[in-house]
């Protein structure tokens, strides 16, 4: 029995020495790993050097002249920029927000303002519809009823933009929500230029009115025709 105890004691000592005895020792050899750590995979890591390319950098520079799809890249810090071509619609102040006026903040003094500070044209509404469907519809739904595809996959906090509270919310506060986000909604200020935010709001107001229309919204001549039917 004593011999068995000594054998077990020696084996345990060897195991402890093997596991802990060389901790803290430095070596230029790669570590021995039974299951290699993913951080040491053979891949190009962000901001890491790479000898494959002549400049020694792993990440490659964008192709010269690369811009976001849909509009030219605005420049920060200037109140007015040359108009950005966005299909049939453009605006002379196509940036991500560089002023303190209502157009850039949604505020009139210390209060949220109301009104669309750009001409509401057919081109603007079409641009708003396009941007809404790209940016907002996946959560809020095509009619802003809060039934987008993300809600079907568990994002239960999405609200309906057809609620009375949101229909009565000022345009400036909606602008601020798009810019800075709210609750689980991320901030879209860095992704959507200021005129596009107002285009989205204009289209949203049309959606809200279309889903909550009354007889009084119908022009008098058309109302008479409908009442005869």
PyMOL commands that place a pseudoatom at each C-alpha (Angstrom):
pseudoatom trace, name=CA, resn=UNK, resi=1, chain=A, elem=C, hetatm=0, pos=[0.000, 0.000, 0.000]
pseudoatom trace, name=CA, resn=UNK, resi=2, chain=A, elem=C, hetatm=0, pos=[2.871, 2.337, 0.834]
pseudoatom trace, name=CA, resn=UNK, resi=3, chain=A, elem=C, hetatm=0, pos=[4.391, 1.713, -2.571]
pseudoatom trace, name=CA, resn=UNK, resi=4, chain=A, elem=C, hetatm=0, pos=[1.137, 2.604, -4.281]
pseudoatom trace, name=CA, resn=UNK, resi=5, chain=A, elem=C, hetatm=0, pos=[0.884, 5.771, -2.218]
pseudoatom trace, name=CA, resn=UNK, resi=6, chain=A, elem=C, hetatm=0, pos=[4.431, 6.773, -3.232]
pseudoatom trace, name=CA, resn=UNK, resi=7, chain=A, elem=C, hetatm=0, pos=[3.702, 6.158, -6.905]
pseudoatom trace, name=CA, resn=UNK, resi=8, chain=A, elem=C, hetatm=0, pos=[0.555, 8.276, -6.758]
pseudoatom trace, name=CA, resn=UNK, resi=9, chain=A, elem=C, hetatm=0, pos=[2.401, 10.994, -4.822]
pseudoatom trace, name=CA, resn=UNK, resi=10, chain=A, elem=C, hetatm=0, pos=[5.220, 11.110, -7.400]
pseudoatom trace, name=CA, resn=UNK, resi=11, chain=A, elem=C, hetatm=0, pos=[2.796, 11.181, -10.339]
pseudoatom trace, name=CA, resn=UNK, resi=12, chain=A, elem=C, hetatm=0, pos=[0.803, 14.003, -8.731]
pseudoatom trace, name=CA, resn=UNK, resi=13, chain=A, elem=C, hetatm=0, pos=[4.019, 15.916, -8.099]
pseudoatom trace, name=CA, resn=UNK, resi=14, chain=A, elem=C, hetatm=0, pos=[5.048, 15.539, -11.743]
pseudoatom trace, name=CA, resn=UNK, resi=15, chain=A, elem=C, hetatm=0, pos=[1.610, 16.648, -12.899]
pseudoatom trace, name=CA, resn=UNK, resi=16, chain=A, elem=C, hetatm=0, pos=[1.655, 19.724, -10.637]
pseudoatom trace, name=CA, resn=UNK, resi=17, chain=A, elem=C, hetatm=0, pos=[5.159, 20.616, -11.778]
pseudoatom trace, name=CA, resn=UNK, resi=18, chain=A, elem=C, hetatm=0, pos=[4.177, 20.174, -15.422]
pseudoatom trace, name=CA, resn=UNK, resi=19, chain=A, elem=C, hetatm=0, pos=[1.121, 22.380, -15.064]
pseudoatom trace, name=CA, resn=UNK, resi=20, chain=A, elem=C, hetatm=0, pos=[2.353, 25.100, -12.715]
pseudoatom trace, name=CA, resn=UNK, resi=21, chain=A, elem=C, hetatm=0, pos=[6.130, 24.782, -12.565]
pseudoatom trace, name=CA, resn=UNK, resi=22, chain=A, elem=C, hetatm=0, pos=[6.925, 26.722, -15.712]
pseudoatom trace, name=CA, resn=UNK, resi=23, chain=A, elem=C, hetatm=0, pos=[4.281, 29.443, -15.436]
pseudoatom trace, name=CA, resn=UNK, resi=24, chain=A, elem=C, hetatm=0, pos=[5.866, 32.871, -15.900]
pseudoatom trace, name=CA, resn=UNK, resi=25, chain=A, elem=C, hetatm=0, pos=[8.745, 31.506, -17.989]
pseudoatom trace, name=CA, resn=UNK, resi=26, chain=A, elem=C, hetatm=0, pos=[9.323, 33.399, -21.218]
pseudoatom trace, name=CA, resn=UNK, resi=27, chain=A, elem=C, hetatm=0, pos=[9.914, 31.670, -24.504]
pseudoatom trace, name=CA, resn=UNK, resi=28, chain=A, elem=C, hetatm=0, pos=[9.998, 32.616, -28.150]
pseudoatom trace, name=CA, resn=UNK, resi=29, chain=A, elem=C, hetatm=0, pos=[8.387, 29.326, -29.099]
pseudoatom trace, name=CA, resn=UNK, resi=30, chain=A, elem=C, hetatm=0, pos=[4.655, 29.294, -29.833]
pseudoatom trace, name=CA, resn=UNK, resi=31, chain=A, elem=C, hetatm=0, pos=[2.521, 28.019, -26.968]
pseudoatom trace, name=CA, resn=UNK, resi=32, chain=A, elem=C, hetatm=0, pos=[1.334, 24.445, -26.939]
pseudoatom trace, name=CA, resn=UNK, resi=33, chain=A, elem=C, hetatm=0, pos=[-2.436, 24.405, -27.164]
pseudoatom trace, name=CA, resn=UNK, resi=34, chain=A, elem=C, hetatm=0, pos=[-4.772, 21.462, -27.353]
pseudoatom trace, name=CA, resn=UNK, resi=35, chain=A, elem=C, hetatm=0, pos=[-7.543, 23.717, -28.642]
pseudoatom trace, name=CA, resn=UNK, resi=36, chain=A, elem=C, hetatm=0, pos=[-5.917, 26.737, -30.368]
pseudoatom trace, name=CA, resn=UNK, resi=37, chain=A, elem=C, hetatm=0, pos=[-7.310, 30.116, -29.373]
pseudoatom trace, name=CA, resn=UNK, resi=38, chain=A, elem=C, hetatm=0, pos=[-9.324, 31.817, -32.127]
pseudoatom trace, name=CA, resn=UNK, resi=39, chain=A, elem=C, hetatm=0, pos=[-7.306, 34.998, -31.636]
pseudoatom trace, name=CA, resn=UNK, resi=40, chain=A, elem=C, hetatm=0, pos=[-4.333, 33.241, -33.201]
pseudoatom trace, name=CA, resn=UNK, resi=41, chain=A, elem=C, hetatm=0, pos=[-6.103, 32.136, -36.366]
pseudoatom trace, name=CA, resn=UNK, resi=42, chain=A, elem=C, hetatm=0, pos=[-4.436, 32.664, -39.722]
pseudoatom trace, name=CA, resn=UNK, resi=43, chain=A, elem=C, hetatm=0, pos=[-6.349, 35.755, -40.755]
pseudoatom trace, name=CA, resn=UNK, resi=44, chain=A, elem=C, hetatm=0, pos=[-5.919, 39.450, -41.393]
pseudoatom trace, name=CA, resn=UNK, resi=45, chain=A, elem=C, hetatm=0, pos=[-6.727, 41.360, -38.216]
pseudoatom trace, name=CA, resn=UNK, resi=46, chain=A, elem=C, hetatm=0, pos=[-7.967, 44.952, -38.213]
pseudoatom trace, name=CA, resn=UNK, resi=47, chain=A, elem=C, hetatm=0, pos=[-5.155, 47.517, -37.899]
pseudoatom trace, name=CA, resn=UNK, resi=48, chain=A, elem=C, hetatm=0, pos=[-2.538, 44.727, -37.758]
pseudoatom trace, name=CA, resn=UNK, resi=49, chain=A, elem=C, hetatm=0, pos=[0.605, 44.633, -39.951]
pseudoatom trace, name=CA, resn=UNK, resi=50, chain=A, elem=C, hetatm=0, pos=[0.836, 42.103, -42.749]
pseudoatom trace, name=CA, resn=UNK, resi=51, chain=A, elem=C, hetatm=0, pos=[3.874, 41.222, -44.813]
pseudoatom trace, name=CA, resn=UNK, resi=52, chain=A, elem=C, hetatm=0, pos=[1.820, 40.117, -47.809]
pseudoatom trace, name=CA, resn=UNK, resi=53, chain=A, elem=C, hetatm=0, pos=[1.484, 43.682, -49.137]
pseudoatom trace, name=CA, resn=UNK, resi=54, chain=A, elem=C, hetatm=0, pos=[4.324, 46.032, -50.013]
pseudoatom trace, name=CA, resn=UNK, resi=55, chain=A, elem=C, hetatm=0, pos=[3.135, 48.732, -47.587]
pseudoatom trace, name=CA, resn=UNK, resi=56, chain=A, elem=C, hetatm=0, pos=[3.079, 46.215, -44.709]
pseudoatom trace, name=CA, resn=UNK, resi=57, chain=A, elem=C, hetatm=0, pos=[-0.535, 46.957, -43.807]
pseudoatom trace, name=CA, resn=UNK, resi=58, chain=A, elem=C, hetatm=0, pos=[-3.263, 44.353, -43.509]
pseudoatom trace, name=CA, resn=UNK, resi=59, chain=A, elem=C, hetatm=0, pos=[-6.366, 46.546, -44.017]
pseudoatom trace, name=CA, resn=UNK, resi=60, chain=A, elem=C, hetatm=0, pos=[-6.563, 47.920, -47.535]
pseudoatom trace, name=CA, resn=UNK, resi=61, chain=A, elem=C, hetatm=0, pos=[-7.428, 51.503, -48.338]
pseudoatom trace, name=CA, resn=UNK, resi=62, chain=A, elem=C, hetatm=0, pos=[-10.796, 52.128, -50.051]
pseudoatom trace, name=CA, resn=UNK, resi=63, chain=A, elem=C, hetatm=0, pos=[-10.728, 52.630, -53.786]
pseudoatom trace, name=CA, resn=UNK, resi=64, chain=A, elem=C, hetatm=0, pos=[-10.032, 56.273, -54.635]
pseudoatom trace, name=CA, resn=UNK, resi=65, chain=A, elem=C, hetatm=0, pos=[-13.255, 58.267, -54.849]
pseudoatom trace, name=CA, resn=UNK, resi=66, chain=A, elem=C, hetatm=0, pos=[-15.323, 55.779, -52.845]
pseudoatom trace, name=CA, resn=UNK, resi=67, chain=A, elem=C, hetatm=0, pos=[-18.499, 57.385, -51.435]
pseudoatom trace, name=CA, resn=UNK, resi=68, chain=A, elem=C, hetatm=0, pos=[-21.588, 56.011, -49.660]
pseudoatom trace, name=CA, resn=UNK, resi=69, chain=A, elem=C, hetatm=0, pos=[-24.262, 54.692, -51.989]
pseudoatom trace, name=CA, resn=UNK, resi=70, chain=A, elem=C, hetatm=0, pos=[-26.932, 57.301, -52.645]
pseudoatom trace, name=CA, resn=UNK, resi=71, chain=A, elem=C, hetatm=0, pos=[-25.114, 60.619, -52.176]
pseudoatom trace, name=CA, resn=UNK, resi=72, chain=A, elem=C, hetatm=0, pos=[-21.751, 62.291, -52.151]
pseudoatom trace, name=CA, resn=UNK, resi=73, chain=A, elem=C, hetatm=0, pos=[-19.762, 62.263, -48.920]
pseudoatom trace, name=CA, resn=UNK, resi=74, chain=A, elem=C, hetatm=0, pos=[-20.603, 65.473, -47.007]
pseudoatom trace, name=CA, resn=UNK, resi=75, chain=A, elem=C, hetatm=0, pos=[-17.837, 67.378, -45.264]
pseudoatom trace, name=CA, resn=UNK, resi=76, chain=A, elem=C, hetatm=0, pos=[-18.120, 68.000, -41.513]
pseudoatom trace, name=CA, resn=UNK, resi=77, chain=A, elem=C, hetatm=0, pos=[-17.921, 71.396, -39.871]
pseudoatom trace, name=CA, resn=UNK, resi=78, chain=A, elem=C, hetatm=0, pos=[-19.307, 73.592, -42.630]
pseudoatom trace, name=CA, resn=UNK, resi=79, chain=A, elem=C, hetatm=0, pos=[-22.784, 75.020, -42.460]
pseudoatom trace, name=CA, resn=UNK, resi=80, chain=A, elem=C, hetatm=0, pos=[-23.338, 74.994, -46.201]
pseudoatom trace, name=CA, resn=UNK, resi=81, chain=A, elem=C, hetatm=0, pos=[-22.032, 72.536, -48.763]
pseudoatom trace, name=CA, resn=UNK, resi=82, chain=A, elem=C, hetatm=0, pos=[-22.579, 72.075, -52.483]
pseudoatom trace, name=CA, resn=UNK, resi=83, chain=A, elem=C, hetatm=0, pos=[-25.752, 70.119, -53.130]
pseudoatom trace, name=CA, resn=UNK, resi=84, chain=A, elem=C, hetatm=0, pos=[-25.481, 66.361, -52.906]
pseudoatom trace, name=CA, resn=UNK, resi=85, chain=A, elem=C, hetatm=0, pos=[-26.953, 64.507, -55.844]
pseudoatom trace, name=CA, resn=UNK, resi=86, chain=A, elem=C, hetatm=0, pos=[-29.421, 61.967, -54.486]
pseudoatom trace, name=CA, resn=UNK, resi=87, chain=A, elem=C, hetatm=0, pos=[-31.233, 60.820, -57.554]
pseudoatom trace, name=CA, resn=UNK, resi=88, chain=A, elem=C, hetatm=0, pos=[-33.808, 63.392, -58.678]
pseudoatom trace, name=CA, resn=UNK, resi=89, chain=A, elem=C, hetatm=0, pos=[-33.592, 65.284, -55.392]
pseudoatom trace, name=CA, resn=UNK, resi=90, chain=A, elem=C, hetatm=0, pos=[-30.755, 67.306, -53.887]
pseudoatom trace, name=CA, resn=UNK, resi=91, chain=A, elem=C, hetatm=0, pos=[-30.289, 69.872, -51.162]
pseudoatom trace, name=CA, resn=UNK, resi=92, chain=A, elem=C, hetatm=0, pos=[-27.640, 72.599, -50.724]
pseudoatom trace, name=CA, resn=UNK, resi=93, chain=A, elem=C, hetatm=0, pos=[-27.043, 71.683, -47.053]
pseudoatom trace, name=CA, resn=UNK, resi=94, chain=A, elem=C, hetatm=0, pos=[-26.286, 68.003, -47.413]
pseudoatom trace, name=CA, resn=UNK, resi=95, chain=A, elem=C, hetatm=0, pos=[-24.258, 67.270, -44.293]
pseudoatom trace, name=CA, resn=UNK, resi=96, chain=A, elem=C, hetatm=0, pos=[-24.679, 65.311, -41.067]
pseudoatom trace, name=CA, resn=UNK, resi=97, chain=A, elem=C, hetatm=0, pos=[-25.470, 68.340, -38.899]
pseudoatom trace, name=CA, resn=UNK, resi=98, chain=A, elem=C, hetatm=0, pos=[-23.189, 71.292, -38.387]
pseudoatom trace, name=CA, resn=UNK, resi=99, chain=A, elem=C, hetatm=0, pos=[-25.366, 74.069, -37.036]
pseudoatom trace, name=CA, resn=UNK, resi=100, chain=A, elem=C, hetatm=0, pos=[-27.523, 74.992, -34.073]
pseudoatom trace, name=CA, resn=UNK, resi=101, chain=A, elem=C, hetatm=0, pos=[-30.605, 76.102, -36.006]
pseudoatom trace, name=CA, resn=UNK, resi=102, chain=A, elem=C, hetatm=0, pos=[-33.918, 74.278, -36.319]
pseudoatom trace, name=CA, resn=UNK, resi=103, chain=A, elem=C, hetatm=0, pos=[-32.843, 72.596, -39.550]
pseudoatom trace, name=CA, resn=UNK, resi=104, chain=A, elem=C, hetatm=0, pos=[-29.914, 70.890, -37.777]
pseudoatom trace, name=CA, resn=UNK, resi=105, chain=A, elem=C, hetatm=0, pos=[-31.347, 70.288, -34.302]
pseudoatom trace, name=CA, resn=UNK, resi=106, chain=A, elem=C, hetatm=0, pos=[-35.148, 70.236, -34.483]
pseudoatom trace, name=CA, resn=UNK, resi=107, chain=A, elem=C, hetatm=0, pos=[-35.262, 72.902, -31.772]
pseudoatom trace, name=CA, resn=UNK, resi=108, chain=A, elem=C, hetatm=0, pos=[-36.709, 76.386, -31.816]
pseudoatom trace, name=CA, resn=UNK, resi=109, chain=A, elem=C, hetatm=0, pos=[-35.095, 78.026, -28.829]
pseudoatom trace, name=CA, resn=UNK, resi=110, chain=A, elem=C, hetatm=0, pos=[-35.510, 75.689, -25.873]
pseudoatom trace, name=CA, resn=UNK, resi=111, chain=A, elem=C, hetatm=0, pos=[-38.463, 73.800, -27.340]
pseudoatom trace, name=CA, resn=UNK, resi=112, chain=A, elem=C, hetatm=0, pos=[-38.975, 71.229, -30.064]
pseudoatom trace, name=CA, resn=UNK, resi=113, chain=A, elem=C, hetatm=0, pos=[-40.240, 72.916, -33.187]
pseudoatom trace, name=CA, resn=UNK, resi=114, chain=A, elem=C, hetatm=0, pos=[-42.800, 71.822, -35.725]
pseudoatom trace, name=CA, resn=UNK, resi=115, chain=A, elem=C, hetatm=0, pos=[-42.689, 72.077, -39.487]
pseudoatom trace, name=CA, resn=UNK, resi=116, chain=A, elem=C, hetatm=0, pos=[-40.644, 70.672, -42.349]
pseudoatom trace, name=CA, resn=UNK, resi=117, chain=A, elem=C, hetatm=0, pos=[-37.838, 73.204, -43.021]
pseudoatom trace, name=CA, resn=UNK, resi=118, chain=A, elem=C, hetatm=0, pos=[-37.349, 72.097, -46.635]
pseudoatom trace, name=CA, resn=UNK, resi=119, chain=A, elem=C, hetatm=0, pos=[-39.763, 72.422, -49.559]
pseudoatom trace, name=CA, resn=UNK, resi=120, chain=A, elem=C, hetatm=0, pos=[-42.167, 69.477, -49.501]
pseudoatom trace, name=CA, resn=UNK, resi=121, chain=A, elem=C, hetatm=0, pos=[-42.175, 68.334, -53.101]
pseudoatom trace, name=CA, resn=UNK, resi=122, chain=A, elem=C, hetatm=0, pos=[-42.902, 65.062, -54.843]
pseudoatom trace, name=CA, resn=UNK, resi=123, chain=A, elem=C, hetatm=0, pos=[-39.164, 64.410, -55.132]
pseudoatom trace, name=CA, resn=UNK, resi=124, chain=A, elem=C, hetatm=0, pos=[-38.758, 64.980, -51.391]
pseudoatom trace, name=CA, resn=UNK, resi=125, chain=A, elem=C, hetatm=0, pos=[-41.575, 62.559, -50.581]
pseudoatom trace, name=CA, resn=UNK, resi=126, chain=A, elem=C, hetatm=0, pos=[-40.145, 59.915, -52.905]
pseudoatom trace, name=CA, resn=UNK, resi=127, chain=A, elem=C, hetatm=0, pos=[-36.748, 60.367, -51.268]
pseudoatom trace, name=CA, resn=UNK, resi=128, chain=A, elem=C, hetatm=0, pos=[-38.376, 60.078, -47.839]
pseudoatom trace, name=CA, resn=UNK, resi=129, chain=A, elem=C, hetatm=0, pos=[-40.172, 56.902, -48.866]
pseudoatom trace, name=CA, resn=UNK, resi=130, chain=A, elem=C, hetatm=0, pos=[-36.922, 55.405, -50.139]
pseudoatom trace, name=CA, resn=UNK, resi=131, chain=A, elem=C, hetatm=0, pos=[-34.965, 56.308, -46.988]
pseudoatom trace, name=CA, resn=UNK, resi=132, chain=A, elem=C, hetatm=0, pos=[-37.815, 55.153, -44.719]
pseudoatom trace, name=CA, resn=UNK, resi=133, chain=A, elem=C, hetatm=0, pos=[-38.030, 51.775, -46.418]
pseudoatom trace, name=CA, resn=UNK, resi=134, chain=A, elem=C, hetatm=0, pos=[-34.261, 51.331, -46.209]
pseudoatom trace, name=CA, resn=UNK, resi=135, chain=A, elem=C, hetatm=0, pos=[-33.705, 52.557, -42.661]
pseudoatom trace, name=CA, resn=UNK, resi=136, chain=A, elem=C, hetatm=0, pos=[-36.958, 52.352, -40.715]
pseudoatom trace, name=CA, resn=UNK, resi=137, chain=A, elem=C, hetatm=0, pos=[-39.313, 49.792, -42.231]
pseudoatom trace, name=CA, resn=UNK, resi=138, chain=A, elem=C, hetatm=0, pos=[-37.462, 46.722, -40.982]
pseudoatom trace, name=CA, resn=UNK, resi=139, chain=A, elem=C, hetatm=0, pos=[-38.475, 47.671, -37.426]
pseudoatom trace, name=CA, resn=UNK, resi=140, chain=A, elem=C, hetatm=0, pos=[-41.491, 49.957, -37.759]
pseudoatom trace, name=CA, resn=UNK, resi=141, chain=A, elem=C, hetatm=0, pos=[-43.073, 48.296, -40.791]
pseudoatom trace, name=CA, resn=UNK, resi=142, chain=A, elem=C, hetatm=0, pos=[-43.944, 49.630, -44.234]
pseudoatom trace, name=CA, resn=UNK, resi=143, chain=A, elem=C, hetatm=0, pos=[-46.956, 51.538, -42.839]
pseudoatom trace, name=CA, resn=UNK, resi=144, chain=A, elem=C, hetatm=0, pos=[-45.172, 52.531, -39.593]
pseudoatom trace, name=CA, resn=UNK, resi=145, chain=A, elem=C, hetatm=0, pos=[-47.495, 50.270, -37.598]
pseudoatom trace, name=CA, resn=UNK, resi=146, chain=A, elem=C, hetatm=0, pos=[-44.633, 48.755, -35.602]
pseudoatom trace, name=CA, resn=UNK, resi=147, chain=A, elem=C, hetatm=0, pos=[-44.859, 45.363, -37.310]
pseudoatom trace, name=CA, resn=UNK, resi=148, chain=A, elem=C, hetatm=0, pos=[-41.518, 45.177, -39.100]
pseudoatom trace, name=CA, resn=UNK, resi=149, chain=A, elem=C, hetatm=0, pos=[-39.593, 41.970, -39.638]
pseudoatom trace, name=CA, resn=UNK, resi=150, chain=A, elem=C, hetatm=0, pos=[-37.377, 42.542, -36.571]
pseudoatom trace, name=CA, resn=UNK, resi=151, chain=A, elem=C, hetatm=0, pos=[-40.406, 42.456, -34.290]
pseudoatom trace, name=CA, resn=UNK, resi=152, chain=A, elem=C, hetatm=0, pos=[-41.355, 39.085, -35.700]
pseudoatom trace, name=CA, resn=UNK, resi=153, chain=A, elem=C, hetatm=0, pos=[-37.941, 37.834, -34.624]
pseudoatom trace, name=CA, resn=UNK, resi=154, chain=A, elem=C, hetatm=0, pos=[-38.168, 38.984, -31.013]
pseudoatom trace, name=CA, resn=UNK, resi=155, chain=A, elem=C, hetatm=0, pos=[-37.522, 42.747, -30.910]
pseudoatom trace, name=CA, resn=UNK, resi=156, chain=A, elem=C, hetatm=0, pos=[-40.660, 43.389, -28.912]
pseudoatom trace, name=CA, resn=UNK, resi=157, chain=A, elem=C, hetatm=0, pos=[-39.825, 46.981, -27.932]
pseudoatom trace, name=CA, resn=UNK, resi=158, chain=A, elem=C, hetatm=0, pos=[-40.586, 48.442, -31.377]
pseudoatom trace, name=CA, resn=UNK, resi=159, chain=A, elem=C, hetatm=0, pos=[-43.416, 50.972, -31.118]
pseudoatom trace, name=CA, resn=UNK, resi=160, chain=A, elem=C, hetatm=0, pos=[-46.076, 51.811, -33.664]
pseudoatom trace, name=CA, resn=UNK, resi=161, chain=A, elem=C, hetatm=0, pos=[-45.524, 55.241, -35.169]
pseudoatom trace, name=CA, resn=UNK, resi=162, chain=A, elem=C, hetatm=0, pos=[-49.278, 55.359, -35.721]
pseudoatom trace, name=CA, resn=UNK, resi=163, chain=A, elem=C, hetatm=0, pos=[-49.921, 55.808, -31.995]
pseudoatom trace, name=CA, resn=UNK, resi=164, chain=A, elem=C, hetatm=0, pos=[-51.758, 58.976, -31.045]
pseudoatom trace, name=CA, resn=UNK, resi=165, chain=A, elem=C, hetatm=0, pos=[-48.806, 60.097, -28.903]
pseudoatom trace, name=CA, resn=UNK, resi=166, chain=A, elem=C, hetatm=0, pos=[-46.398, 59.883, -31.840]
pseudoatom trace, name=CA, resn=UNK, resi=167, chain=A, elem=C, hetatm=0, pos=[-48.812, 61.423, -34.307]
pseudoatom trace, name=CA, resn=UNK, resi=168, chain=A, elem=C, hetatm=0, pos=[-49.000, 64.433, -32.004]
pseudoatom trace, name=CA, resn=UNK, resi=169, chain=A, elem=C, hetatm=0, pos=[-45.225, 64.492, -31.345]
pseudoatom trace, name=CA, resn=UNK, resi=170, chain=A, elem=C, hetatm=0, pos=[-43.535, 67.565, -32.799]
pseudoatom trace, name=CA, resn=UNK, resi=171, chain=A, elem=C, hetatm=0, pos=[-41.460, 67.215, -35.951]
pseudoatom trace, name=CA, resn=UNK, resi=172, chain=A, elem=C, hetatm=0, pos=[-38.412, 68.493, -34.110]
pseudoatom trace, name=CA, resn=UNK, resi=173, chain=A, elem=C, hetatm=0, pos=[-38.610, 65.793, -31.449]
pseudoatom trace, name=CA, resn=UNK, resi=174, chain=A, elem=C, hetatm=0, pos=[-38.911, 63.096, -34.111]
pseudoatom trace, name=CA, resn=UNK, resi=175, chain=A, elem=C, hetatm=0, pos=[-35.868, 64.628, -35.816]
pseudoatom trace, name=CA, resn=UNK, resi=176, chain=A, elem=C, hetatm=0, pos=[-33.965, 64.417, -32.531]
pseudoatom trace, name=CA, resn=UNK, resi=177, chain=A, elem=C, hetatm=0, pos=[-34.985, 60.774, -32.077]
pseudoatom trace, name=CA, resn=UNK, resi=178, chain=A, elem=C, hetatm=0, pos=[-33.688, 59.905, -35.545]
pseudoatom trace, name=CA, resn=UNK, resi=179, chain=A, elem=C, hetatm=0, pos=[-30.473, 61.788, -34.836]
pseudoatom trace, name=CA, resn=UNK, resi=180, chain=A, elem=C, hetatm=0, pos=[-29.683, 60.521, -31.339]
pseudoatom trace, name=CA, resn=UNK, resi=181, chain=A, elem=C, hetatm=0, pos=[-31.802, 57.389, -30.967]
pseudoatom trace, name=CA, resn=UNK, resi=182, chain=A, elem=C, hetatm=0, pos=[-34.029, 56.442, -28.048]
pseudoatom trace, name=CA, resn=UNK, resi=183, chain=A, elem=C, hetatm=0, pos=[-34.266, 53.355, -25.834]
pseudoatom trace, name=CA, resn=UNK, resi=184, chain=A, elem=C, hetatm=0, pos=[-33.342, 50.383, -28.052]
pseudoatom trace, name=CA, resn=UNK, resi=185, chain=A, elem=C, hetatm=0, pos=[-33.297, 52.473, -31.228]
pseudoatom trace, name=CA, resn=UNK, resi=186, chain=A, elem=C, hetatm=0, pos=[-29.777, 53.354, -32.287]
pseudoatom trace, name=CA, resn=UNK, resi=187, chain=A, elem=C, hetatm=0, pos=[-28.698, 56.850, -33.329]
pseudoatom trace, name=CA, resn=UNK, resi=188, chain=A, elem=C, hetatm=0, pos=[-28.927, 57.394, -37.073]
pseudoatom trace, name=CA, resn=UNK, resi=189, chain=A, elem=C, hetatm=0, pos=[-27.329, 60.839, -37.033]
pseudoatom trace, name=CA, resn=UNK, resi=190, chain=A, elem=C, hetatm=0, pos=[-23.971, 59.513, -38.272]
pseudoatom trace, name=CA, resn=UNK, resi=191, chain=A, elem=C, hetatm=0, pos=[-25.650, 57.580, -41.101]
pseudoatom trace, name=CA, resn=UNK, resi=192, chain=A, elem=C, hetatm=0, pos=[-28.421, 59.809, -42.439]
pseudoatom trace, name=CA, resn=UNK, resi=193, chain=A, elem=C, hetatm=0, pos=[-27.745, 63.320, -43.710]
pseudoatom trace, name=CA, resn=UNK, resi=194, chain=A, elem=C, hetatm=0, pos=[-29.907, 66.093, -42.281]
pseudoatom trace, name=CA, resn=UNK, resi=195, chain=A, elem=C, hetatm=0, pos=[-32.113, 66.677, -45.368]
pseudoatom trace, name=CA, resn=UNK, resi=196, chain=A, elem=C, hetatm=0, pos=[-32.828, 62.951, -45.534]
pseudoatom trace, name=CA, resn=UNK, resi=197, chain=A, elem=C, hetatm=0, pos=[-34.022, 63.004, -41.918]
pseudoatom trace, name=CA, resn=UNK, resi=198, chain=A, elem=C, hetatm=0, pos=[-36.541, 65.696, -42.797]
pseudoatom trace, name=CA, resn=UNK, resi=199, chain=A, elem=C, hetatm=0, pos=[-37.544, 63.750, -45.917]
pseudoatom trace, name=CA, resn=UNK, resi=200, chain=A, elem=C, hetatm=0, pos=[-38.225, 60.713, -43.723]
pseudoatom trace, name=CA, resn=UNK, resi=201, chain=A, elem=C, hetatm=0, pos=[-40.317, 62.823, -41.333]
pseudoatom trace, name=CA, resn=UNK, resi=202, chain=A, elem=C, hetatm=0, pos=[-42.344, 64.275, -44.217]
pseudoatom trace, name=CA, resn=UNK, resi=203, chain=A, elem=C, hetatm=0, pos=[-43.050, 60.780, -45.524]
pseudoatom trace, name=CA, resn=UNK, resi=204, chain=A, elem=C, hetatm=0, pos=[-43.876, 59.538, -42.022]
pseudoatom trace, name=CA, resn=UNK, resi=205, chain=A, elem=C, hetatm=0, pos=[-46.437, 62.305, -41.622]
pseudoatom trace, name=CA, resn=UNK, resi=206, chain=A, elem=C, hetatm=0, pos=[-48.033, 61.174, -44.894]
pseudoatom trace, name=CA, resn=UNK, resi=207, chain=A, elem=C, hetatm=0, pos=[-48.122, 57.580, -43.619]
pseudoatom trace, name=CA, resn=UNK, resi=208, chain=A, elem=C, hetatm=0, pos=[-49.694, 58.672, -40.338]
pseudoatom trace, name=CA, resn=UNK, resi=209, chain=A, elem=C, hetatm=0, pos=[-52.341, 60.687, -42.130]
pseudoatom trace, name=CA, resn=UNK, resi=210, chain=A, elem=C, hetatm=0, pos=[-53.078, 57.876, -44.582]
pseudoatom trace, name=CA, resn=UNK, resi=211, chain=A, elem=C, hetatm=0, pos=[-53.771, 55.454, -41.719]
pseudoatom trace, name=CA, resn=UNK, resi=212, chain=A, elem=C, hetatm=0, pos=[-55.847, 57.906, -39.687]
pseudoatom trace, name=CA, resn=UNK, resi=213, chain=A, elem=C, hetatm=0, pos=[-57.752, 59.786, -42.377]
pseudoatom trace, name=CA, resn=UNK, resi=214, chain=A, elem=C, hetatm=0, pos=[-61.243, 61.186, -41.863]
pseudoatom trace, name=CA, resn=UNK, resi=215, chain=A, elem=C, hetatm=0, pos=[-63.941, 62.437, -44.191]
pseudoatom trace, name=CA, resn=UNK, resi=216, chain=A, elem=C, hetatm=0, pos=[-62.820, 65.991, -43.492]
pseudoatom trace, name=CA, resn=UNK, resi=217, chain=A, elem=C, hetatm=0, pos=[-59.472, 65.225, -45.143]
pseudoatom trace, name=CA, resn=UNK, resi=218, chain=A, elem=C, hetatm=0, pos=[-61.173, 64.597, -48.494]
pseudoatom trace, name=CA, resn=UNK, resi=219, chain=A, elem=C, hetatm=0, pos=[-61.493, 67.705, -50.751]
pseudoatom trace, name=CA, resn=UNK, resi=220, chain=A, elem=C, hetatm=0, pos=[-65.040, 69.018, -51.044]
pseudoatom trace, name=CA, resn=UNK, resi=221, chain=A, elem=C, hetatm=0, pos=[-65.474, 68.076, -54.701]
pseudoatom trace, name=CA, resn=UNK, resi=222, chain=A, elem=C, hetatm=0, pos=[-64.234, 64.530, -54.162]
pseudoatom trace, name=CA, resn=UNK, resi=223, chain=A, elem=C, hetatm=0, pos=[-66.259, 64.181, -50.981]
pseudoatom trace, name=CA, resn=UNK, resi=224, chain=A, elem=C, hetatm=0, pos=[-69.464, 64.886, -52.829]
pseudoatom trace, name=CA, resn=UNK, resi=225, chain=A, elem=C, hetatm=0, pos=[-68.612, 62.204, -55.388]
pseudoatom trace, name=CA, resn=UNK, resi=226, chain=A, elem=C, hetatm=0, pos=[-67.861, 59.651, -52.675]
pseudoatom trace, name=CA, resn=UNK, resi=227, chain=A, elem=C, hetatm=0, pos=[-71.098, 60.412, -50.821]
pseudoatom trace, name=CA, resn=UNK, resi=228, chain=A, elem=C, hetatm=0, pos=[-73.086, 59.673, -53.992]
pseudoatom trace, name=CA, resn=UNK, resi=229, chain=A, elem=C, hetatm=0, pos=[-71.521, 56.230, -54.345]
for i in range(1, 229): cmd.bond("trace and resi %d" % i, "trace and resi %d" % (i + 1))
show_as sticks, trace
zoom trace
